Amino acid sequence: MRFFPYDAPYDHQHEAMDTIADALDDGRDVLFEGACGTGKTLSALAPALAHARETDKTVVITTNVHQQMRQFVEEARAITEEDPIRAVVFRGKASMCHIDVGYEECQVLRDTTRDLVDSEVDKAQLERKQDELLEASQGGESGAAEARSAVMDELESVEEDVADLREEPTCEHYYNNLARDTDEFYEWLFSDVRTPDEVYEYAERETLCGYELLKEGMEGVDLVVCNYHHLLDPAIRKQFFRWLDRDPEEVICVFDEAHNIEDAARDHATRTLTENTLDGALDECEESDDPRSEDAFGVLASFRRALVSTYEDSFGFGEREAVGENWEDVVVANESGRDDLTLAFLEEYSGRGIDRDLEAALEFGEELDERYEEAYRNGEAQTRAECQTLQAAAFVESWLEEGTALGQYPVVSVRRDVGTDEVYGRAELYTCIPREVASSLFEEVHASVLMSATLRPFDVLGDVLGLEDPITMAYGLEFPEENRRTFAVSTPALFASERDDPEVQRTITRTIEDAIRTTPGNTLVFFPSYYEAERYHDSVDTRAERFLDEPGTRAEELRREFVDSEHAALFTSLWGTLAEGVSFDADDAYTVLVVGVPYPHLDERMEAVQDAYDQVYGDSNADAGWEYAVEIPTIRKTRQALGRVLRSPEEFGVRALVDKRYTETAEREMGKYSVRSAFPPEERRELIDIGPEKLQFSMLNFYGDHDAYGGDPPEPRLD
């Protein structure tokens, strides 16, 4: 099986493919860092598909970036033109449903619809059987009449079942999946690589359920393209492999933008319980005459009172009134071994035993959940209710059992309800160490390829994800060096304590103005936060059209407006959606600036992550917490932002890190505050230290050498 011209000259792409092929043969994981232009996707897909076909496995390639999903489809289509493969691009049910129901309701509708179709099939078979027996009895065949009588009795019972099921809620789209011949759909599906939108449109037109058709059609396919959560969520992963009809060891995983796995795995492991869910659980208990509901009410009411008292006691003067619409954390961890919420809960509780009452609550919740499903199935309820008692009891049990475990950080948060203007809270078990979720995946599957432009240092990524002895390889930017300049501009360090200094702001503003003025097109400017982006968007004086990215802005729409301009500057946060997974090709943007060192907000959660990493990795690295949790992710983000320009060998441009902490001088003079050493060696070698007042002249020379101005270059600032 060939997906790449091996008779072409041997290059980095061939080398990467050979390395990955050898690793897959040995069942080993691969960490593959490749800058834009190294052909990461094809380098991973080609050997993975070849190995899968030879050994009867399935390749699953996954990302959390929509644009990369589209790129995968294009790559898969190019591959299938050379050597046809069976590929499915899978998306979650929520975006594929034609009747807009929740997961629980969909599950009930699906089960009821399948029961109806099965009963109708039984009815049709029995009708044919009784016709045959009627003909046989009329022909004098011995025993046919008696047999027909028995069939008629069974048929009557099945007809009653069909009539009852037709009174219950069902899904017309899924009914047609089961009742019709769907061969034509699968012929269409596998004649090319179809996007979820194309599948949805086909299914909508034919009144079918595209989501269920995809699930049914995934068995034994060569390639599946999907989102991270299909692999990182343990429960979803188990179902996903079942749909593939593959054991985990028969699956090869390819993760794109793999520097994001750490945060994604952490999110999937984190559990929450809101005050609203507790209220719903208490209502369920009060409405029931089940004796277990009293025990459930007692333990859950105690937890609710403790939750409320914990966040209410945390408010200082005016703080309650200042709570906004977004969740805000309340610190509950303390040095006593148990958090404030747990201590308050133990004081509030006065039942006959927490373990006993929680067990009763779980039993009651499970039974109540079954009743909800039966009520919906029988048409007694229009929606499939979720059991709040079951959810609440399961969370409280986990909170007590796991709240002090290594890597688990208990948190209480508050927010203001937009509709009622009331403040309410939630409890959360925040997972600090993602390897507890990710390592099980990498242990189960045959092998994985993790690729990104910013994976290094490999040992750190391997540690936090639980990868055992992976193969590693890295290829830097292979485009001509004369087409790029990367500057470390020695402006004042944008420490949080210095950002409001008028002189610091004046220097930064002038540096940005110089860069925008001397860029023969568009400029991207990244900041540590949206607040800083807005500050300099408002203060920079430029003839260029200015765009401000703000939280909640539609990133793709903003990007299109920006690239349609001939001379513009886009101000955004490095922690926003435009810093990675979004390409600015050709003349979309020529210059990219990263202003400051964009450390994340160092709140209590981040401190908890640092503490957890210190405990796990501190024996071998005294600074593990800071490096693993803060510095390395920050530099990865910075490198991602620098990679938004220079996307092909023909392009040219300037990349500038505007903060003296990036300079070589800072390595000697600023000690631990310098960040230059956190960049890979070949990227450090390209960094050119320059004063802020000289940046404009260097840019004029660079772009002038490339005849980029199309006439007279802009005048430098001489004051």
C-alpha positions in Angstrom: 0.0 0.0 0.0 1.6 3.3 -1.1 0.4 6.7 -0.2 3.6 8.6 -1.0 6.1 8.6 -3.9 9.0 6.7 -2.3 11.0 7.1 -5.5 11.2 10.8 -4.8 14.4 12.2 -3.2 14.8 11.2 0.4 13.9 14.1 2.7 12.6 14.8 6.2 9.1 13.6 5.2 10.4 10.3 4.1 12.6 10.0 7.2 9.6 10.8 9.4 7.4 8.2 7.6 10.1 5.6 8.0 10.5 6.3 11.7 6.8 6.1 12.3 6.5 2.9 10.3 9.2 1.3 12.4 7.6 2.5 15.6 4.2 1.1 14.6 5.8 -2.3 13.8 7.2 -2.3 17.3 4.0 -1.0 18.9 5.7 2.1 20.2 4.3 5.7 20.6 5.8 8.6 18.6 6.2 12.2 19.6 6.6 14.1 16.3 7.3 17.9 16.3 7.3 19.4 12.8 7.0 23.0 11.8 4.7 24.1 9.1 5.8 22.6 5.8 7.1 19.3 7.2 4.0 17.5 6.1 3.1 16.1 9.5 -0.3 14.8 8.6 0.7 12.9 5.6 3.9 11.7 7.3 1.8 10.1 10.1 -1.2 9.0 8.1 0.6 7.2 5.3 2.6 4.7 7.4 -0.3 4.4 9.9 -2.8 3.4 7.1 -0.2 1.1 5.6 0.4 -0.7 8.9 -3.3 -0.8 9.6 -4.1 -2.5 6.3 -1.3 -5.0 6.7 -2.3 -6.0 10.3 -6.1 -5.4 10.1 -6.3 -2.4 12.3 -8.1 1.0 12.2 -6.5 4.4 12.3 -8.2 7.1 14.3 -6.9 10.7 13.7 -8.2 13.3 16.0 -7.9 17.0 16.8 -9.7 19.7 18.8 -9.3 22.4 16.1 -12.1 22.6 13.4 -9.7 23.9 10.7 -7.5 20.8 11.2 -10.5 18.6 10.8 -11.0 20.1 7.4 -7.3 19.6 6.6 -7.6 15.9 7.5 -10.5 15.5 5.1 -8.5 17.0 2.3 -5.5 14.7 3.1 -7.7 11.7 3.3 -9.3 12.6 0.0 -5.9 12.9 -1.7 -4.9 9.5 -0.3 -8.0 7.8 -1.5 -7.5 9.1 -5.0 -4.3 7.1 -5.1 -5.4 4.1 -3.1 -9.1 4.0 -2.0 -9.7 3.7 1.7 -12.9 3.5 3.7 -13.0 6.6 5.9 -15.6 8.1 8.2 -15.5 11.7 9.6 -17.3 11.5 12.9 -18.9 14.3 14.9 -20.9 14.3 18.1 -24.7 13.7 18.2 -25.6 17.2 19.3 -24.6 18.7 16.0 -25.9 15.8 13.9 -29.4 15.4 15.4 -32.3 16.3 13.1 -35.0 16.7 15.9 -32.8 18.4 18.5 -33.2 16.2 21.6 -30.7 15.5 24.4 -28.6 12.4 24.8 -30.9 10.7 27.3 -34.0 11.4 25.2 -32.3 10.2 22.1 -31.3 6.9 23.8 -34.9 6.2 24.8 -36.3 7.2 21.4 -33.7 4.9 19.7 -34.6 2.0 21.9 -38.3 2.4 21.5 -37.9 2.8 17.7 -35.9 -0.3 17.5 -38.4 -2.2 19.5 -41.2 -1.0 17.2 -39.3 -2.0 14.1 -38.4 -5.4 15.6 -42.1 -6.0 16.5 -43.2 -5.0 13.0 -40.7 -7.4 11.5 -42.0 -10.2 13.8 -45.6 -9.2 12.8 -44.7 -9.5 9.1 -43.0 -12.8 9.5 -46.0 -14.2 11.5 -48.4 -13.0 8.9 -46.5 -14.8 6.2 -46.3 -17.9 8.3 -50.0 -17.9 9.0 -50.7 -17.5 5.2 -48.5 -20.5 4.5 -50.2 -22.6 7.1 -53.7 -21.5 5.9 -52.8 -22.7 2.4 -51.4 -25.9 3.8 -54.5 -26.6 6.0 -56.8 -26.0 2.9 -54.7 -28.5 1.1 -55.4 -31.1 3.7 -51.9 -31.1 5.3 -52.1 -32.8 8.7 -51.4 -30.5 11.8 -51.4 -27.3 9.7 -54.6 -25.9 11.2 -53.4 -26.5 14.8 -50.1 -24.8 14.0 -51.8 -21.9 12.4 -54.0 -21.4 15.5 -50.9 -21.1 17.6 -49.3 -18.6 15.1 -52.5 -16.6 15.1 -52.4 -16.3 18.9 -48.8 -15.2 18.8 -49.6 -12.7 16.0 -52.4 -11.2 18.0 -50.0 -10.6 20.9 -47.4 -9.0 18.6 -50.0 -6.8 17.0 -50.9 -5.5 20.4 -47.2 -4.8 21.0 -47.0 -2.9 17.7 -50.1 -0.9 18.5 -48.7 0.0 22.0 -45.3 1.0 20.6 -46.8 3.2 18.0 -48.4 5.2 20.8 -45.0 5.8 22.3 -42.5 8.5 21.2 -40.2 7.3 18.4 -37.8 8.9 15.9 -38.9 9.0 12.3 -35.3 9.4 11.0 -34.0 6.4 12.9 -37.1 4.4 12.0 -36.2 4.9 8.3 -32.6 3.7 9.0 -34.0 0.4 10.3 -36.9 0.0 7.9 -35.2 1.0 4.6 -32.4 -0.5 2.5 -29.5 1.8 3.3 -27.0 0.3 0.9 -27.2 3.3 -1.4 -26.2 5.6 1.5 -23.1 3.5 2.3 -22.1 3.3 -1.4 -22.3 7.1 -1.5 -20.5 7.4 1.9 -17.5 5.3 0.9 -17.2 6.6 -2.7 -15.3 9.6 -1.2 -14.4 11.1 2.2 -17.6 12.7 3.3 -17.8 15.6 5.9 -20.3 15.5 8.7 -22.2 18.4 7.1 -22.5 16.4 3.8 -23.8 13.4 5.8 -26.3 15.6 7.6 -27.6 17.1 4.4 -27.9 13.7 2.8 -29.8 12.3 5.8 -32.0 15.4 6.1 -33.0 15.1 2.5 -33.8 11.4 2.8 -35.3 11.6 6.4 -32.6 9.4 7.8 -30.4 9.7 10.9 -26.9 10.3 9.7 -25.4 10.0 13.1 -26.7 6.5 13.6 -25.8 5.6 10.0 -22.2 6.6 10.6 -22.1 4.6 13.9 -23.4 1.5 12.0 -21.0 2.1 9.1 -17.8 2.5 11.2 -17.2 -1.2 11.7 -13.8 -2.2 10.3 -13.1 1.0 8.4 -9.6 2.1 7.6 -9.7 5.6 8.9 -11.9 7.6 11.4 -11.5 11.4 11.8 -13.0 12.6 15.1 -12.7 15.1 18.0 -10.5 14.6 21.1 -13.4 13.7 23.4 -14.1 10.4 21.5 -10.7 9.1 22.8 -10.0 11.1 26.0 -13.3 10.5 27.7 -13.0 6.9 29.0 -16.8 6.2 28.8 -17.1 7.6 25.2 -13.9 5.8 24.2 -15.3 2.4 25.2 -18.5 3.0 23.1 -16.4 4.4 20.2 -14.2 1.3 20.0 -17.4 -0.8 20.1 -18.8 1.1 17.1 -15.5 0.4 15.4 -15.8 -3.3 16.3 -12.2 -3.1 17.4 -10.4 -4.0 20.6 -8.2 -1.1 21.8 -5.0 -3.0 20.7 -6.4 -3.0 17.1 -6.5 0.8 17.0 -3.7 3.3 16.0 -4.3 6.8 17.3 -2.9 9.9 15.6 -3.3 13.1 17.7 -2.9 16.5 15.9 -2.2 19.7 17.9 -1.1 17.2 20.6 0.3 20.0 22.8 -3.4 20.5 23.7 -3.9 17.0 25.0 -2.8 17.9 28.5 -5.6 20.5 29.0 -8.2 18.4 27.2 -7.5 15.4 29.3 -7.7 17.5 32.5 -11.1 18.9 31.4 -12.5 15.4 30.7 -11.4 14.2 34.2 -12.9 17.2 36.1 -16.3 16.7 37.8 -18.8 19.3 39.0 -22.0 19.6 41.0 -24.1 22.8 40.9 -26.4 24.1 43.6 -29.2 23.9 41.1 -28.7 20.1 40.6 -28.7 19.7 44.4 -32.0 21.6 44.5 -33.5 19.3 41.9 -32.3 16.3 43.8 -33.9 17.5 47.0 -37.2 18.1 45.2 -37.1 14.6 43.9 -36.6 13.3 47.4 -39.4 15.4 48.9 -41.8 14.2 46.2 -41.1 10.5 46.9 -42.5 8.2 49.5 -39.6 5.8 49.2 -38.1 5.4 52.6 -34.6 5.8 51.1 -35.5 9.3 49.9 -35.4 10.5 53.5 -31.8 9.3 53.9 -30.9 10.8 50.5 -32.5 14.1 51.4 -30.6 14.3 54.7 -27.2 13.8 53.3 -27.7 15.9 50.1 -29.4 18.8 52.1 -26.4 18.8 54.4 -24.0 19.1 51.5 -26.1 21.9 50.0 -26.1 23.9 53.2 -22.4 23.4 53.5 -21.8 24.6 49.9 -23.9 27.8 50.5 -22.3 28.6 53.8 -18.8 28.0 52.4 -19.1 30.5 49.6 -21.2 33.0 51.7 -18.6 33.0 54.4 -15.9 33.8 51.8 -17.4 37.1 50.7 -15.8 40.3 52.0 -17.5 43.7 52.0 -19.2 44.2 48.6 -17.8 41.0 47.1 -21.2 39.2 46.8 -22.7 42.1 44.9 -19.6 42.1 42.5 -20.1 38.4 41.5 -20.6 38.3 37.7 -22.1 35.9 35.1 -18.9 33.8 34.8 -17.8 31.2 37.3 -15.4 32.7 40.0 -13.5 30.4 42.3 -13.6 30.4 46.1 -10.6 29.0 47.8 -11.5 26.1 50.0 -8.3 24.1 50.1 -6.4 24.4 53.4 -3.5 22.7 55.2 -5.7 20.7 57.6 -6.0 17.8 55.1 -9.6 18.5 54.2 -11.1 21.4 52.4 -13.5 24.0 53.9 -16.5 22.6 52.2 -15.9 19.1 53.5 -15.4 20.4 57.0 -18.6 22.4 56.8 -20.4 19.3 55.5 -19.2 17.2 58.4 -20.5 19.9 60.8 -23.9 20.1 59.0 -24.5 16.4 58.7 -26.5 14.7 61.5 -27.8 11.5 60.0 -27.1 7.9 60.9 -23.9 7.6 58.8 -22.7 9.3 55.6 -21.7 6.1 53.9 -25.0 4.5 54.7 -27.1 7.5 53.6 -25.1 7.9 50.3 -25.6 4.2 49.5 -29.3 4.7 50.0 -29.3 7.8 47.9 -27.5 6.0 45.1 -29.9 3.1 45.2 -32.9 5.4 45.3 -31.4 7.5 42.4 -30.8 4.5 40.2 -34.3 3.3 40.7 -35.8 6.7 40.1 -33.7 7.1 36.9 -35.1 3.8 35.6 -38.7 5.1 36.3 -37.9 8.3 34.3 -36.8 6.2 31.3 -39.9 4.0 31.6 -42.2 7.0 31.8 -40.7 8.5 28.7 -40.7 5.2 26.9 -44.4 4.8 27.7 -45.4 8.3 26.5 -46.2 9.4 30.1 -43.6 12.2 29.8 -42.7 14.4 26.8 -39.0 14.5 27.7 -36.6 12.0 29.3 -35.8 13.5 32.7 -32.3 13.1 34.2 -32.2 11.9 37.8 -30.7 14.7 39.8 -30.4 12.6 43.0 -28.3 10.0 41.2 -25.9 12.7 39.9 -25.7 14.5 43.2 -25.1 11.4 45.3 -22.4 10.1 42.9 -20.6 13.4 43.0 -20.7 13.7 46.8 -19.4 10.1 47.2 -16.5 11.0 44.8 -15.8 14.3 46.7 -15.4 12.5 50.0 -13.4 9.5 48.7 -11.1 11.3 46.2 -10.9 14.9 47.5 -7.6 14.4 49.2 -6.1 12.2 46.5 -2.9 13.3 44.8 -3.7 15.5 41.8 -7.3 16.2 42.9 -8.0 19.8 43.8 -11.4 20.6 45.4 -12.9 23.9 44.4 -16.0 25.9 45.1 -17.1 28.5 42.5 -19.9 31.1 42.3 -21.7 32.9 39.5 -24.8 35.1 39.1 -27.8 33.7 37.3 -28.7 36.0 34.4 -32.4 35.3 34.6 -32.9 35.6 38.4 -29.9 37.8 39.3 -29.3 35.3 42.2 -25.8 34.1 43.2 -25.4 30.3 43.3 -22.5 27.9 43.6 -21.0 24.7 42.5 -18.5 22.2 43.9 -15.8 20.9 41.6 -13.1 18.2 41.7 -10.4 19.6 39.5 -7.9 17.1 38.1 -4.4 18.5 38.1 -2.5 15.6 36.6 -3.8 14.6 33.2 -1.7 11.4 32.9 -4.4 9.8 35.2 -6.8 10.0 32.2 -4.4 9.9 29.2 -2.1 7.1 30.2 -4.9 4.5 30.2 -5.6 5.3 26.5 -1.9 5.0 25.5 -1.6 1.8 27.4 -4.6 0.3 25.7 -4.2 1.1 22.0 -1.6 -0.5 19.7 0.4 2.7 19.3 -0.1 6.5 19.1 1.5 9.3 17.0 1.3 12.7 18.8 2.2 15.5 16.4 2.4 19.3 16.7 4.7 22.2 15.8 5.3 22.7 19.5 5.8 19.5 21.5 9.2 19.9 22.9 10.6 19.3 25.5 9.6 15.7 24.8 10.5 14.4 28.2 8.1 16.8 29.9 5.2 15.9 27.6 5.9 12.2 28.0 5.8 12.6 31.8 2.5 14.5 32.0 0.7 12.2 29.6 2.1 9.0 30.9 3.9 7.8 27.7 6.4 5.1 28.3 9.7 5.4 26.3 8.2 7.0 23.1 10.2 7.5 19.9 10.8 11.3 19.4 11.7 13.4 16.4 11.7 17.1 15.6 12.0 19.0 12.3 12.3 22.8 12.3 11.0 25.3 9.8 12.4 24.1 6.4 11.6 27.2 4.4 14.5 29.4 3.2 16.0 31.2 6.1 16.5 34.3 4.0 12.7 34.6 3.8 12.3 35.3 7.5 13.7 37.3 10.4 13.0 36.6 14.0 13.8 39.4 16.5 14.0 39.5 20.2 13.2 43.2 21.0 14.7 44.5 24.2 11.7 46.6 25.3 11.1 46.7 29.1 9.9 43.4 30.5 6.1 43.4 30.8 5.9 42.1 34.3 2.4 42.5 35.8 3.8 45.2 38.1 5.2 47.2 35.2 2.3 47.1 32.7 0.7 50.4 34.0 4.0 52.3 33.9 3.5 55.2 31.4 7.1 54.9 30.2 6.8 51.2 29.6 3.5 51.7 27.7 5.1 54.5 25.6 8.0 52.3 24.5 5.7 49.3 23.7 3.3 51.5 21.8 6.0 53.1 19.7 7.5 49.6 18.9 4.1 48.3 17.7 3.6 51.5 15.7 7.0 51.1 14.0 6.3 47.4 13.2 2.9 48.1 11.7 4.1 51.1 9.7 7.1 49.2 8.1 5.0 46.0 7.3 4.0 45.9 3.6 0.6 44.5 4.5 -1.1 43.1 7.6 0.3 42.6 11.1 -0.8 40.2 13.9 -0.2 41.4 17.4 -0.6 39.0 20.3 -0.7 40.0 24.0 -0.8 38.1 27.4 -4.5 39.0 27.7 -7.5 40.5 26.0 -7.2 43.5 28.4 -3.7 44.3 27.2 -4.8 43.8 23.6 -7.5 46.3 24.1 -5.1 48.7 25.8 -2.7 48.9 22.9 -5.4 48.7 20.3 -6.7 52.0 21.7 -3.3 53.6 22.2 -1.5 52.8 19.0 -1.5 55.6 16.4 -1.5 54.1 12.9 -2.9 54.6 9.5 -3.5 50.9 9.2 -7.0 49.5 9.8 -7.2 48.2 13.4 -9.1 45.1 14.4 -9.7 44.1 18.1 -10.4 40.5 19.0 -12.6 40.3 22.1 -14.0 37.4 24.1 -17.1 36.1 22.4 -16.1 37.4 19.0 -16.6 35.0 16.1 -13.0 34.3 15.2 -13.5 33.2 11.6 -15.6 36.2 10.7 -12.9 38.5 12.3 -10.2 36.7 10.5 -11.9 37.1 7.1 -12.4 40.9 7.6 -8.7 41.2 8.6 -7.3 39.3 5.7 -9.5 41.2 3.2 -7.7 44.4 4.2 -4.5 45.5 2.5 -2.9 47.2 5.5 -4.3 46.2 8.9 -3.4 45.2 12.4 -5.2 42.6 14.5 -4.9 42.9 18.3 -5.7 39.7 20.2 -4.8 37.6 23.2 -2.3 34.8 22.8 -4.8 32.6 24.9 -7.5 33.2 22.4 -8.6 31.1 19.4 -6.5 33.0 16.8 -3.2 32.0 18.2 -3.2 28.4 16.9 -5.0 26.2 14.4 -5.7 29.3 12.2 -3.5 30.0 9.2 -2.7 33.4 7.7 -1.4 32.3 4.3 0.4 34.2 1.6 -0.3 37.9 2.0 -2.9 37.5 4.8 -0.2 38.6 7.2 3.4 39.5 6.9 4.5 40.4 10.5 3.6 38.8 13.8 4.4 40.3 17.2 4.2 38.6 20.5 4.2 41.4 23.1 5.3 40.3 26.6 5.7 36.8 28.0 2.1 35.5 28.1 2.0 33.6 31.3 -1.4 32.3 32.2 -3.3 33.8 35.1 -1.6 32.3 38.2 -4.6 31.5 40.3 -5.1 28.9 43.0 -5.9 26.2 40.3 -2.6 26.9 38.6 -0.8 26.7 42.0 -2.5 23.4 42.7 -1.3 22.1 39.3 2.2 23.3 40.2 2.1 21.6 43.6 0.9 18.4 42.1 3.7 18.4 39.5 6.2 19.2 42.3 5.0 16.2 44.3 5.1 13.8 41.3 8.3 15.0 39.5 10.1 17.1 42.2 12.6 14.4 43.0 14.2 14.7 39.6 13.5 18.4 39.0 13.3 20.9 41.8 11.5 23.4 39.5 9.1 20.8 38.0 5.9 22.6 39.1 6.8 25.9 37.5 8.3 24.5 34.4 5.7 21.8 33.7 2.6 23.9 34.6 3.6 27.4 33.6 6.7 28.1 31.7 6.7 25.3 29.1 3.0 25.7 28.2 3.5 29.5 27.9 6.5 29.1 25.5 4.5 26.5 23.5 1.7 29.1 23.1 4.3 31.7 22.1 5.7 29.4 19.4 2.2 28.6 18.2 1.6 32.3 17.7 4.8 32.8 15.8 3.8 30.0 13.5 0.7 31.9 12.2 2.7 33.4 9.4 5.2 31.8 6.9 3.1 28.9 5.8 4.9 28.0 2.5 8.4 28.3 1.0 7.5 31.3 -1.1 6.3 33.4 1.8 8.4 35.9 3.7 7.9 37.8 6.9 9.0 39.1 10.2 8.4 37.5 13.7 9.2 39.6 16.7 9.2 38.8 20.4 8.7 42.1 22.1 10.1 41.8 25.7 13.7 41.8 26.9 13.1 38.5 28.7 13.5 36.8 25.2 16.9 38.3 24.6 20.3 36.7 24.9 21.3 39.5 27.3 18.5 38.6 29.6 20.0 35.0 30.0 23.0 36.7 31.6 21.4 39.5 33.5 17.9 38.3 34.5 18.5 34.7 35.6 15.3 32.8 36.2 13.2 35.6 34.6 14.7 35.0 31.2 12.7 32.6 29.0 15.1 32.3 26.0 16.4 29.0 27.1 12.9 27.5 27.0 13.0 27.6 23.2 14.4 24.7 21.1 18.1 25.3 20.2 17.6 25.9 16.5 14.9 28.5 17.3 17.2 30.3 19.8 19.9 30.5 17.1 17.6 32.4 14.8 16.6 35.0 17.5 18.3 38.3 16.7 18.6 40.7 19.7 17.6 44.2 18.7 16.7 47.5 20.4 13.2 48.8 20.1 14.3 51.9 18.3 16.2 49.8 15.6 13.4 47.4 14.8 11.9 49.6 12.2 15.2 49.9 10.3 15.8 46.2 10.3 12.3 45.6 9.0 12.7 48.2 6.3 15.9 46.5 5.1 14.4 43.0 5.2 11.2 43.9 3.4 13.1 46.2 1.0 15.4 43.3 0.1 12.2 41.3 -0.9 10.9 44.2 -3.0 7.8 44.1 -0.8 6.8 47.8 -0.8 6.0 48.0 -4.5 7.5 51.5 -4.6 8.8 53.9 -2.0 9.2 52.3 1.4 7.5 54.0 4.4 9.5 56.7 6.2 11.1 55.6 9.5 10.3 57.5 12.7 13.3 59.7 13.4 12.3 61.4 16.7 
